[in-house]
Amino acid sequence: MLADEIKAWLREHKNAITLGASYDGIGSMQSTNRGTDKYNLDLAFFREVWSHQPLHMTISKDTLLMLVEGVLDVQEIAFKIGSTADAITLKDFTATTFTFNGMDYKISGSSLVKK
């Protein structure tokens, strides 16, 4: 968490420094992957100061089945995903296809596509 005085300094110097945020989507994804509650993150601050900066979203074997919900959650707060090569990190799983709510998806390169 950033203190108000640090936020003020970062706003003043936003053209000289860019920060990124790691956010995994719904609360259970954030908690599983990062051990922190999503509500402890001031995403509004990051969106206000660096709206061009994508979020870093980690998808693990423990959160893969929540991927669609997580992406929708991120889109709901109006962040971009995937505008840099490593904006989405896939880690710790071997499956490349999965079913969510009766729909089949596969990971193809760096994209999630419906089968």
Secondary structure in CASP SS format (residue, H / E / C, confidence):
PFRMAT SS
TARGET T0000
AUTHOR 0000-0000-0000
METHOD secondary structure of the structure
MODEL  1
M C 1.00
L C 1.00
A C 1.00
D H 1.00
E H 1.00
I H 1.00
K H 1.00
A H 1.00
W H 1.00
L H 1.00
R H 1.00
E H 1.00
H C 1.00
K C 1.00
N C 1.00
A C 1.00
I C 1.00
T C 1.00
L C 1.00
G C 1.00
A C 1.00
S E 1.00
Y C 1.00
D C 1.00
G C 1.00
I C 1.00
G H 1.00
S H 1.00
M H 1.00
Q H 1.00
S H 1.00
T H 1.00
N H 1.00
R H 1.00
G C 1.00
T C 1.00
D C 1.00
K H 1.00
Y H 1.00
N H 1.00
L C 1.00
D C 1.00
L H 1.00
A H 1.00
F H 1.00
F H 1.00
R H 1.00
E H 1.00
V H 1.00
W C 1.00
S C 1.00
H C 1.00
Q C 1.00
P C 1.00
L C 1.00
H E 1.00
M E 1.00
T E 1.00
I E 1.00
S C 1.00
K C 1.00
D C 1.00
T C 1.00
L H 1.00
L H 1.00
M H 1.00
L H 1.00
V H 1.00
E H 1.00
G H 1.00
V H 1.00
L H 1.00
D H 1.00
V H 1.00
Q H 1.00
E H 1.00
I C 1.00
A C 1.00
F C 1.00
K C 1.00
I C 1.00
G C 1.00
S C 1.00
T C 1.00
A C 1.00
D C 1.00
A C 1.00
I E 1.00
T E 1.00
L E 1.00
K C 1.00
D C 1.00
F C 1.00
T C 1.00
A C 1.00
T C 1.00
T E 1.00
F E 1.00
T E 1.00
F E 1.00
N C 1.00
G C 1.00
M E 1.00
D E 1.00
Y E 1.00
K E 1.00
I E 1.00
S E 1.00
G C 1.00
S C 1.00
S E 1.00
L E 1.00
V E 1.00
K E 1.00
K C 1.00
END
